[in-house]
Amino acid sequence: MPERGSIIHFEHHNHSQKVPTVAYADYESFTRSIDPCQPSPDKSFTKKYQKHETFGFCFYVKCLGKSSDPTLFTKTTEEEDVGKIFFETLEKEIERVWSSEVKELIFSEDDRAKFEKARECWVCKNPFEDGDDKVRDHCHFSGQFRGAAHNKCNLLYRKPKHVPVIFHNLSGYDSNLFIMSLGNYNGNIDGIPNTEEKYIFFSKRIYAKDGK
């Protein structure tokens, strides 16, 4: 236990910034009737009479407040792997809107006045002490000036390199529809399982073409 009177301070301020790119997705499936097979008349068994199959998906990507056109896919042949097509299509769309280029600082006269008057770091909210390096922090995606910051806070406030994909009913049924396809796709998987079939969260590490 911590000592009485001790205080824990939040320090990872870079984790509090909004991600510039996010995707929203949903899967759709249907139930196909199958012929039940009784393995042995002398033993109890589970009678399987339906099989859930994914037949399509829809997603759209939102980047810096701008939304792309929804991407809709419907399975037309038995051989099509919906999970594989989903990951490949989503990756291509994110690569299209994602940019690793850092925009130059846009600094107006009003921004200059705000910077000169600033007495505390806009990131950590702590005051500037004598000897602190006060720097101009800006958004690397838009170039807009965000405020005066400590040099250390500015260096740690890096642009996010991950893209959240928000699924409808992911913690329930939908994750079962494509988790196997996710495992067969290139890249490591991290996650927090709730049970063997349900997941609170999982992530897939896929590197972009520029290695970032």
Beta strands, then each sheet from edge to edge (+ up, - down):
strand 1: 21-33
strand 2: 50-63
strand 3: 66-67
strand 4: 71-74
strand 5: 134-138
strand 6: 145-150
strand 7: 165-167
strand 8: 188-193
strand 9: 199-205
sheet 1: 3+ 2- 1+ 7+
sheet 2: 3+ 2- 4+
sheet 3: 5+ 6-
sheet 4: 8+ 9-
end
